[in-house]
């Protein structure tokens, strides 16, 4: 098995079709099919299920695909480093940030890397936490911000901060306090949250269940902006950290007025959830737990920590501690 076989296998899995993969890889379909058969024979396992609608990986094939992603990327970087004799820290670094983290961290991190390590090519991926986690497992990222329910040390992770979560919107009937709301009082409040694969949804479900309350989730929304717009519309509320709520030092204020989400601070009610509160922890994680990452990855990881601490100290990232 060589690196070319792994590249071909990755191409087939991502295309979902031998003919499509062959076109992308600039080889004939029979030749590509033969290479896949040779790879399966060499490994002694079935990697692909072939059908009339294309191909899909077996469970073993999926595991190989994830590992192959990392191996190919490491090989390419090794080849690049060997060919480049400069002593400066350089190379691509792929960083995945959930949307609520990216809103504050991404611009400042880009500035930090550009200023301190101009030869590092920063690749920023912003999405909901579930997809960022998938990219990390697939070996597509060097670093990713991950959510946790506690601050226990974990291999390959550096803690960043913790934050409380707030009810965003104007529930009916209106809670007695404009600043806090007991979790037990949310049993009938319609909520929009990310889907079940997100950490936020899992945290909400577990916390509500532990308190004997069933959250009234009326929609799965995989967009921060859409959740905020729905909350502004008054048909449902959502649960988010303070830092992304317009009018509270959040992302919307960066653009002036009501920000990218429309409207102003007066359109949103924001209440801290208590009895019990919802708190989550954020860490920066490397792809591998078993070895120290490349020098460029270590540099960017250090930048993530420094930028986060500076933004918090300057009051430019509200709600984190």
Secondary structure, 3 states (H helix, E strand, C coil): CCHHHHHHHHHHHHHCCHHHHHHHHCCCHHHHHHHHHHHHHHHCCCCEEEECCEEEECHHHHHHHHHHHHHHHHHHHHHHHHHCCCCCCCEEEEEEEEHHHHHHHHHHHHHHHHHHCCCEEEEEEEECHHHHHHHHHCCCCCEEEEEECCCCCCCCEEEEEEEEEEEECCCCCCCCCCCEEEHHHHCCCEEEECCCCCHHHHHHHHHHHHCCCCCEEEEECCCHHHHHHHHHHCCCEEEEEHHHCCCCCCHHHHHCCCHHHCCCHHHCCEEEEECCCCEEEEEEEECCCCCCCCHHHHHHHHHHHHHHHHHHHCCCCCCEC
